[in-house]
Amino acid sequence: MKRLALLMLLLVAQPLLADSNLPPAYWANRQLPDPAQEARAQGLMAELRCLVCQGQSIADSDAELAGDMRDLVRRRIAAGEKPSAIRAWLVQRYGSWISYKPTGELAAWPLWLAPVALLAVGAWMLRHRFRLGTRK
Amino acid sequence: MAQGALRMSRRLRFAPLALLALVIAALIWRLATPGDSNVHSRLEGQPVPQFVLAGAMPGKAALSSSDLATGHPRLVNIFASWCVPCITEVRVLQQLKSQGVIVDGVAVRDRPADVAQFLARNGDPYERIGSDPQSRLQIALGASGVPESFVVDGMGIIRYQHIGPIEESDVSTILAKLHEAK
């Protein structure tokens, strides 16, 4: 019984197997000494999507790959690269999927047009309402 | 006019219900055929990014981008000793090697001793292995996980990306892509 319980505990330990034995990259969880650079890095990291936990930004994710991506972002910012250039470099590799910042590409048009369309529908419905009221 | 509007609103009454039916239909459709959550590299058809990796273990040749433009198509396999699906994949890679495929490895976030132990235990299909301790090459290639494999042609152009372990059932596809890359 005890042995079975111990074996069952092994099931809980399984997720550990998905991680490497190496410590996090140097800049994964360390701030850049220059506050302005760190702010730029933070801004970009909050808008980059984690490849492992696909609903999180790399700033929020605990995945090792996200840590390595934070290291990459901070290194490049420290080297003087612009956030937009780093984002473009990643988009070149992973597509616009990697960036949370909405773009003007065709697939994103419904996103931009939806609020306008909803406002128009709302206005039309209101007009309808007012008209009904005056006729009563 | 008011009557017309009333008739209109009577028909509109069912609009929310129709909308609900539409949403439920969409949910059922997506549950039945889940979308592809894999992130595909955009570098297919592009040259391999410039890189130089150190050797992943003593006694094994290192890997750099110039090693991938040798006139022969190669299979670049991103793996790790800590990656469980990689254990079964190595066997398939050896099968590919026995069929004349040149397989190179990129060991992600790995230590030399671990790589050596992994290969001693599971077999070694690799011609060269580069070490990628901070996943930099992995990111530069547009790969999102371990294992992944890239078919690279003799000019160093990425021809095909395979996401996840290469299984027996994938061998024919990989061989065909390598043949196309000739």
Chai-1 contact restraints between the chains, C-beta under 6 A:
chainA,res_idxA,chainB,res_idxB,connection_type,confidence,min_distance_angstrom,max_distance_angstrom,comment,restraint_id
A,L17,B,V84,contact,1.0,0.0,6.0,A-B,restraint_1
A,S20,B,W82,contact,1.0,0.0,6.0,A-B,restraint_2
A,S20,B,R109,contact,1.0,0.0,6.0,A-B,restraint_3
A,L22,B,R109,contact,1.0,0.0,6.0,A-B,restraint_4
A,A25,B,Q134,contact,1.0,0.0,6.0,A-B,restraint_5
A,L51,B,V39,contact,1.0,0.0,6.0,A-B,restraint_6
A,L51,B,S144,contact,1.0,0.0,6.0,A-B,restraint_7
A,L65,B,S135,contact,1.0,0.0,6.0,A-B,restraint_8
A,D68,B,Q134,contact,1.0,0.0,6.0,A-B,restraint_9
A,D68,B,S135,contact,1.0,0.0,6.0,A-B,restraint_10
A,D71,B,Q134,contact,1.0,0.0,6.0,A-B,restraint_11
A,R93,B,R42,contact,1.0,0.0,6.0,A-B,restraint_12
A,R93,B,G142,contact,1.0,0.0,6.0,A-B,restraint_13
A,Y94,B,V39,contact,1.0,0.0,6.0,A-B,restraint_14
A,Y94,B,G142,contact,1.0,0.0,6.0,A-B,restraint_15
A,G95,B,R42,contact,1.0,0.0,6.0,A-B,restraint_16
A,W97,B,V39,contact,1.0,0.0,6.0,A-B,restraint_17
A,R135,B,A2,contact,1.0,0.0,6.0,A-B,restraint_18
